[in-house]
Amino acid sequence: MITFPKIFLLIIITFGYLAFEVKTSFKSVAETIPKELNKILLLEQWRYSKFIQEVEKGNIEKVSFYRDGTTAIVTSKNDAKQKRVNLVNDPELIKILINKDVDINVVPGLLQPMYENLSTWSYSQLLREVENGNVKQAMLTSDGYTAFVFYKNDPNLKLVHLINNPELINYLVNKVDITVVPVNKNTDIVSISYTENLTQGDTREETPENQPWSYSKLIQEIDKNNVASVTINQDVSELSAISKNGLNSQLVYLVKNPKLIETLIKNKVDITVLPETIHVQDKKFVQLKLSHLIQEASNGNIKQLNVYQDRPVALVTFKNDVKKKLVYLPQYPSLISTLVRDGVDITAISKKTDEKDRRLEQWSYTKFIREVKRGAVERVSLSADRSKVMVKSKKDAERKLVYLVDDPELINTLTTNNVDISVLP
């Protein structure tokens, strides 16, 4: 077991303190945010496709992401004027920026007072230090937006603002020990402990049964084929893992990472999703385990999947059974791309339908992807809330409507097939 210098960071935020902070800082925040937004809106806007083209040409020096992931400010090498880009869900973006040596920065939201005295690293600096072997441990908040980094030969914590990027999580798992920091919502206490140079009596060779596994420990046990089943919360904040030797379940706090589901599937771990809420109509259907859905899809037994946009639930229709089954989905988007590849016809059940939408021909999501891959789509326009897309075909003047599901491969599929992408305001 790896051990570290004994450092305890205990951050206690009482409701009274929060109320004081909100009261004293509200005026300054109210004055600052509109000014910042106005500055951003005054910048020239690039289409996402143009942004990628400029990155690929090596013309971009720096990209500053806003924490919500919808906007980035771009600094060119040959133009002093910054540009604004409305972002789409593109899992390849960070990899492209890194490969082109673009400096990556994340603009945080309102900085918590307890972080003010911490030394801050940029996103790019974190990657460099990890690659150079200078980071021992990283503690991530469960939303994936903040990391507390322990640097070798330096007892001081480093604060890094992140974009929730699954590639980063997979990269870190293989380089450093990752622990996810849970927040107790009842007391608002965040507790971080970091230890090294312990006495022999304090050194623990094994993890106690009542102590949660680290995220890295979970991945290691899955890769060793030691995990039989998991029950995962629908909000993907934690899971309980049962090992094949039948010992007590292990609690693991999670950081959102689509690759986790893929890792579980690859190692044939039985997956049950624990729903946040159960609607009355849910009880009308037989529940299907997530792992069984994926198995049946890979065997070609699934005819159709209707995914609700307003909650992570889907109705499954089998080819040899007219009765629909219900499956609760974790908030991981990797599932959709897997099912599309398996030939499942996927349609999103819209949160709302405008009267104008009713006049348009609607494609299923699977049909949309097929048309893109065969080169039949010229242009797409994403709605501002990313819930639907208007499709312009190369040989049909009539636009088509597609309600979207979470698919991390969508943008890469569109750009690979030379589809022009725009985002509606």
N, C-alpha and C positions, 0 to 999 in steps of 0.2 A: 504493500500500500504506500502510495506517495505521501510524504509528509512535508509540511511547509512552516516558515517562521511564524511564531504565534502572534497573530494580529486579530483583534476583534473590533469590528465596526458595527455598532448598534445604533440604528437610526430610529428614533421614536417620534412619530407624528401624532399628536393628539388632535382631537376634533377642535378643541379650543384654539390650538396653534394655527390649524388650517383656516379657521374662521378669521383669526387675526390677520393672517397673510392675505386672504382674499379681500378683506376690508381695506387694508392699507395699500395694497397694490392694484386694486381694481381700476382706479383712475388712470394710473400710468399705463396699465395694459390696454385699457379702452382707447387711450390716446395713441399708443404705439402701433397696435395691430392695423387700424385703418391706413396709417401712413405707410406701413410696410406693404400692405396689399396694393395700395395705389402705385407705389414704386414698381412693383412686379407687373401690374397691368399695363404700365406705360412702356414696358419693353417690347421690342419687336418679337412677334411669335413665329416660331418655326413649326412646320408639320413634323410629326414624329419621324416619318420616313426620311425627311431632309436631315434631321438631327443625326440619325443613324448613318446616313451617307457621309456627313461631315466627320463623324467619328472614324469611320472606316478609312477615310482619306488621310487621317492623322492631323486634322486641322483643329482639334479641340484640346485645350489645355486643362480645363477644370470644369467639373459639374457639381453643383450644389443641389442636393435633393432636399425637398421639404418633407417633414416626417410623415405626412399623410400619404405620401407616395404618388400624388396626382400631378405635381409640378416640379420642374427642375430649372435652375438658372445656369446657362451655358456661357462659358468664357472661351472665346476662340483665340488661337495663337496669333492671327493676323488682323484681328478686329477688336478694338478697345470696347466697343459697345456690346454689352451682354444681351443674350437672347433668352426668351422664355419658351418652354416646351411643356405641353400637356402630355403627361405620361400615360402609357397603357400597361397592362400586366404582361411584362416581357421578362421571363426568367433568365434570358440570355444577356440582358443589358449589362449587368455588373461584370460578367465575364468579358464582354466585348470591350468595356471601358478599361479593365485591367490589362487586357492584351494590347491595348493601344497606349498604355502608360498615361492614361488620363487621371489627374488628381481628383479623388472623390471626397466630397465633404457632405455632412448631413446637418441641416439646420434644425436644431431641436425646437420643441414647443417651448412653453414657459418653463424656464429652468427652475427646478426645485431648490429651495434655499439650502438644503443639506448638501447639495452637490457643489456649491459655489467655491469651496476651498480645495476641491479635487483637481489635480492636473488632468487636462483633457488632450486626448489624441484624436486625430482625424481618422476616418475610416481607412484611408490608404496607409496611414502610419501603422495602424493595427495589423494590417496584412503584411507589411514589411517586417515588423518585429516578430510576428509569428513565424514567417518564412525563415528568418535568421535564427530561430530557436531561442528567442529572448523572453518568451511568455510561458509561464508555468501553468497558470490556471485562469479561466475566464468564467465569471459568474454573470449570467444573463437574466434579465427580467423576463417574465413569462410572455410578455407581448413582443419580445424580440427587438425592442427599440433601444435598449440601453445595456451596456456591458461594463462590468467592473473587472479590470485586468490587473493581474499580479505579475509584475515585471521582475526578472531575475536580478538579484543584487540590489533591489530597491524596495524597501518596506512600504512605500506609499502606493496607494491605489491609483490606477489610471481610469478615467472615465471616457467611454467611447459612445457616441451617439450612432445608432445603426439604422439601416433600412432592413426591414424584415426580409432577409434573403436566404432561402434554403441552401443555396450553394455555400454560403459562408458557414452555416452550421455544420454541413458535411465536411467542409475543409477543416474547421476547428476540431471536430471530433477526432480526427486522425493526427492532430498536432498537440493539443493541450487537453487537460481535464476540464470538462464543462459541467457546471452545476447551475441549475435554474433556481432563481431566488423567488420563493413564494411570498405573496403578500397576504397577511391575515386581515381580511376585510373588516372584521369586528373591532380590532384594536389599532389597525393601521400601523403595524410594526413590521419593519423589514430588518431581518437579522442576518448578517454575513460574518462567517468565521473563517479564518485562514491560518493554518498552523504548520510550523516546521521546527526542527531542532527540539522535538519533544523528548522527555526522558523516557527510558526504556519502559517504565511502568505506565506511561501515558500512551504509548504506541499501541494502536489497535491493528491486529493482523486481519481481522474480518469485520465486515459491516454488521452492526447489531441488527437484530430482526426488526426493531421498531424505528430504525433510522432509514430514511428514504435513500434509494440508490441515486447516484449522480446520473445525469443524462448519458455521459460517456460509458458508465458501468452498464446501463441498460443496453446500449448498442453493442457493447462487447459480448454480453451474455446472449443476445439475439444471434450475433454472428457465429458464436460457438455452438448454436443450435440447442441452447439450454432452456429456452423459454417455450412453454407449451401453449399458453393462452394469455390474452390481455383483455381487460375491460377498460375502455377509454371513454373519458367524459366527452360529451358532444362539443363542448367549448375548447377541447384539446388543452386543458390546463394541467391535467394529470391522468395517470393510468395506474392500474393495479396489474402486476405481472405475476403469473403462476409458473414456476419452474417445472421442468419435467421430473425432478426428483420428488415432487409433491410437497415441498416445504411451504411455509406460510407465504401469502402474497406479499410482494414488495411494492411499496408506493414510490412512484417516480413523478417528479414535477417536470413538466414539458415546456419546451419553447416551440413555437409553431414552425413546423418543418415538414413539408409535403413528402420528403424522401423517407420519413419514418414509416409511413404506411407501406411504401414500396419494399422497405427492408423487412417488415413483418410478413408481407406476402411472399417475398422471395424465400424466406426461411420457414414458410408454411405454419405460421403462428395463427391460432384461432382467434379471431377478432370480434368482440361484441362492443357495440356502441351504447353507452348509457345516455338516454335522451335528457335534455334539460327540462322539457315539459312533454306531457303526453296529452294530445287532444282527444276529445271524445270519439271523433271519427276514426282515429288510429286503431281503436279496439275492434273495429269491424274487419281488420285484416290480420292474417297470420304474419308474425314478424320473422324476417329473414336476417340472419347474421351477415355482417359485412363480408367476412371471409368466404361465406357460402355464395354470396352474390358474385364475387370476383371469380370463384372457382367455376360456377355455372356459366358465366360469361365466356371464360377461356375455353370451355367445352362446347361453346356454340349453342347453348340451350336457352339463352335470353332473347326474347323477341323485341321487347320495347322497355324503355325506362323513362318515366315521366317524373322530372325533378321539379320540386317546388322552389320558386325563387325567394319566397319570403321566409322559409325555414329549411334547414338541412334534412329533408325527408324526401323519399322517392317511392313511387309505386312501380313494382316490377311485374312484367307480363312474360310468362314462360311460353315457349313454342308449343309445348304439349299440355298446357294447363291454362284454362280460361280465367281461373281465379287469380286475382292480383295479390301479390305479397307486398308488405311494407318493410322498408329498410331505413333505419336511421343512419345518416351520414355524418362522419366527423367533418370538421371545418378544414379539410385538407383537399385542395383542388386536384391532386394527382390522379384521383380515381377516374375522373371523366376521360382524360386522355387514354387511360388504359382500356376503358370500355369502348371508346371510339375505335381503337385499334382492333378490338375483338369483334367489331361489326355490329354492336348493339345500336338500335335506332333510338336516339336520345332526343327528347323534346322537353323544353323548359315550360313549366306552368307559370305564366306571368303573374307578377304581383298586381299589376293593373293593366288594362287595355284601353288605349285612347280610341276615340271614334275613328280617327284617321287611319289607325293601324288596321281596323277591321276591313278596310277597302283594299289592303295589300295582300298579295299572295304570300302565305307563310311557309317557310321551309323548316324542317326539323334541324336541330343542330348538326346531326350526323350528315344529312344531305348537304348542308352548307360546307362542311369540311371536305366532303368528297368533291364538290364542285370546285373548291379552291385548289385542291391537289391535282385536279385534271386540267388546271389552267383556264377555267371558264369564267373566273371572277376578275373584273377589272379594278373595282374600287369598293371600299366599305367606309361607312360613316358610323362611328360608335356614338351612342347616346352619352350624355354627360354622366349619368349614374351607372354606365357600363352594363345596363340590363338588356339592351337590345342593339341590333346593328341593321342598318339599311344596306342592301347589297345591290351593286350594279354589275350585271353580267356583261360579257363582251358581245354577245349576240342577241341580247334581249334588252329593249329600252325600258321595260317595266321593272321598277325596283322590287326587290323581295325583302320580306321582314323575317328576321331570325331573333328569337329570344335566347339570350345567352346563359350558359352555365359556367361555373368556374373551371377553366381549362388553362393551365399554365403554358401550354404549347401553342395556344391560339396565335399570338403575335408572331412567334417564330415561324409558324406555318404560313401566315399571311406574307411576311417579308420574304421568305424563301421562295414563294411562288409569285413574287413581284406584284403583289396587290397593294394599291395605293391606300394608305390609312389616314383618316382624319378623325378628330374628336369634335363632336358638336358642342357648342358652348352651353 
